[in-house]
């Protein structure tokens, strides 16, 4: 049980760091993020929604991951969001869309699409793994250190 608890805790921390970093990098430069969203294949009419929805979802997931009672939901949401991002990057990598800019910031924006696909796939697998293991932990044994940090 200790291995499962520690694994869930480490993966949760990695997801928290990823989502804090990516949400912050998007909202720290609103004009840049808006311009990147406008170049996506979804159409500019979705930009105002996506501007708040993507980083807002990441922040919400951070909150859910930090609170022990909501961690399972946070891990499920993290897996779902990473699945969406992974499918999107997979479609970009397969040239389904014309060239699309990455709406990530900092170091992540320096990755090519194939590297981005690998990174997203790894985080997707980690989120699924932690979700499955966290569901198997008794409530009183669910990781709690993140909430007290």
N, C-alpha and C positions, 0 to 999 in steps of 0.2 A: 504493500500500500504506500510506503514511503516513496518508492521510486515513482509510482504513478502521480502522487501528490506533487513531488518535486518537478516532474516532467511537465505537468499541467501548469505549474507556477512559472517555470522558465518560458514555456511557449506563450503563456498569457503576457508575460513581461515583454517578450519579443514583439508580439502583436501590438501591445500598448506603445512601445517605442516607434514601431513602423507607422501607426496611425497618428500619433502625436506629430511626428516628423512630417508626414505627408499633408496632414490638414494644415499645419502651421505654414508649410512652404506654399500652399495654395492661397491661403488668406493673407499672407504677409505682403503680397504684391497683387492686389486685386485687379489692376489694369492688365497685367501680364496674364493672370489666370483667365480673365474674361476673354482676352484676345485668343488664348489657346482654345477655350471652349467654343468660340465662334468658328474656329477652323475645323471642328469635329464634324463627322458626317451626319450628325443629328439635326442640324439646322439651328440657326441663331435664335429661333423662338424658344428653344429649350435652355438657352444659356442662363437666364435668371434662376430657373429651377435647379439646374445642375450646379450653379455657383454655390448654392446653399446645401443642396442635397448630398453631394459627394463628401465635402469636408465635414458637414454636419453629421452625416452617418458615421464617419470615422471618429468624431468626438464622442458621439453617443456610445459607440462600441467601446471606447476607452473607459467610459464611466461604467458600463455594464461589466467589463472585465475586471475592474478594480474592486467592485462590490462582490464579496463571496456568494451571496444569495442569488446574484444575477449572472454569475460567471458562465454558467452553462448556456444561457441565452446569448451572452456576449460572444462565446466561442462559436455558437451556431451562426449568429449574425456575421461574425468575422469570416467564417467559411463561406457563407453565402456571398458576401461582398467580394472576397478573393476569387470566388468562382466567376462572378460577373466580370471582374477585371481580367481574369485569366482568359475567359472566352473572348473578350474584346481584343486583348493583345494577340491572342491566337488568330483572330480574324484579320487583324492588321498585318501580322507576320505572314499570313497566307495571301496577302495582297487583295483581300476582298474589297477594301476601301482604297481610295487614292491615298497619297501620303497624308498621314495624320500626325500632328505634333503631340508629344507627350505632355500631359497636364501635371506632371510631377515636377518637383523642384529639387534643387541641390544635386546631390550625388546620383540620385535615382534617375534624374533626367539625362545623365551622361551615359546611361545604358542604351545599347541598341535594342531593337525590338526582340530579337531572339534571346538576349540576356534577360530582358524584362519578363519574357514568357517563362524562363527558367525560374527566376526569382519569385514570380507570382505563384507558379506551380508549387514551389517549395513551401511558401507561406500557406497556400491552400491545404497542402498535405498536413502541415503542422497543426493548422486550425482544426481540421477533421480529426486528427489523432487526439488532440487535447480534448475536443468535444466528447469523443467516445470514452476516453479515460475518465474525464470529469463526471460523466453521467454514472459511471460505475463506482465512484467514491461515495461512501456514506456522507450525508450532509455534514455531520460533525467532523468528518475528515477532509472536507473540501478545503483547498488551499485558502489561507487567510492572511498570509504575510503581506501580500500586495496592499491590502486595505489598511494595514497598520504602518506601512512605510511612509 
